[in-house]
Amino acid sequence: MAPIPPPASAAPAQPASRGLNATAVDHAVDVLTSLRERRDSKRQRYSAVARQEDDDDDEAPAPIMDLFIQTRGPTVVHELTNFSPAEFNMLWLDIQPYVNVNWNVGSGRKCQVTGRDMLFMALTSLKHCGSWDVVAAVFKEKPPTLSTRVTGFLTILLPHLKTKYIESVANKYSMDYLTKTGRRFKHFPMARYAVDVTFQQTNAPAVSFGEKKVFFSKKHGQYGVKVEVSVLLNGLALNVTSAVPGSVSYITICESNSDFHLEHLQKAGNDGEAVDAGPLSGEYPDSWALLADKGYQGLHRRLRAITPMKRPAGGLLSLEDMTNNDKIASDRVVVENFFGRLKTLWAVASETYTWKRENYDLFFQACVAFTNVHIKFLPLRDEDGHNLNRYVNRMLSSGEKKRAAVPVV
């Protein structure tokens, strides 16, 4: 029987391109393989070790910082700015797009210092300055020139610093997030953050006695200003107020910042999983709590504030009250540790403030933002709290000496 021919559908398919055949395919593959081998061969001529690109970034030159590194080595960056070279570069990459768009642009005379060098000089000034003369001498600049440049740079940069490193903390770390990540306070898990006020000495204002005395803090025995900062359990500040005269009470400062507290203590719809049976939950069913110290007595009438019990006049606290006070102190130590880190890192936030009073908020708030960055690299430790105690004790001792030197009439 003659074989039956295959149906037309079973016949070998013809190439779509009339010129494509076995010879053409072999040649094409050989050509592509040869090109790949040439690429690989070129690549093999170079080192397999990754370059440290951040140390030679042509897109963001920093001739001033580079000269310091060439002269004293990479460790000089940390010595002058509180950040290692790698940390400094990460910070710069974070702010560079904003700096490029907003600083040294438009008409008018341009600053001859690059943005990256300005960050280097600004951080150095915040860390070491009690007087502009000190850092100006380091950079071989005239003090007024350095002051103008650093102040102008930080004025442009501060809104971005606050948004990126402070306000973003408040937005990210909701109570729902803190609950799911296990970052709630040990003794008072219903508290979202701790709050406290820091005092910084300033020169006595050159005004009348009536105007001057509002800057005097009886507790510290010094002229100065106060600022309130709110801090999460992870050590990051989520709010910093403007400075007020040293005579203003803690509770008054907090009440003037009540809009922030009411907004950020408000329970959200997704907070339902977080159990809340803590103090003042009945009085404030829709609010989380804040932790504060004895200076905030009475704040619970305005906000859900958990504060230590004060010893009654002529009396003693009960064992239960003392235990509760210890628990509050244990949880809210994080804000003291934050202040300790802040005061250790930045001389402009710890030494007697002698610069223009109208620029105080600019420099202090920049220091808070940069402290948050530093804490992300190096979390808070107990030693930070010890550093705050040393700072406060030194200031109190100075105030006591001044009072003792005043003759009794």
Sequence and secondary structure as in RCSB ss.txt:
>XXXX:A:sequence
MAPIPPPASAAPAQPASRGLNATAVDHAVDVLTSLRERRDSKRQRYSAVARQEDDDDDEAPAPIMDLFIQTRGPT
VVHELTNFSPAEFNMLWLDIQPYVNVNWNVGSGRKCQVTGRDMLFMALTSLKHCGSWDVVAAVFKEKPPTLSTRV
TGFLTILLPHLKTKYIESVANKYSMDYLTKTGRRFKHFPMARYAVDVTFQQTNAPAVSFGEKKVFFSKKHGQYGV
KVEVSVLLNGLALNVTSAVPGSVSYITICESNSDFHLEHLQKAGNDGEAVDAGPLSGEYPDSWALLADKGYQGLH
RRLRAITPMKRPAGGLLSLEDMTNNDKIASDRVVVENFFGRLKTLWAVASETYTWKRENYDLFFQACVAFTNVHI
KFLPLRDEDGHNLNRYVNRMLSSGEKKRAAVPVV
>XXXX:A:secstr
       GGGS    SSTT  HHHHHHHHHHHHHHHHHHHHHHHTS SS   GGGG TTS  HHHHHHHHHH TH
HHHHHHSS HHHHHHHHHHHHHHHHHHSS SSS   SS HHHHHHHHHHHHHH SSHHHHHHHTT  HHHHHHHH
HHHHHHHHHHHHIIIIIHHHHH  HHHHHHTT S SS TTEEEEEEEEEEEB   SS HHHHGGGEETTTTEEEE
EEEEEE TTS EEEE   EETTS HHHHHHHTHHHHHHHHB  GGGTTS   STTTTT TTB EEE  GGGTTGG
GTS EE      TT    HHHHHHHHHHHHHHHHHHHHHHHHHHH GGGTS B S GGGHHHHHHHHHHHHHHHH
HHS   HHHHHHHHHHHHHHHHHHHHHHHHS   
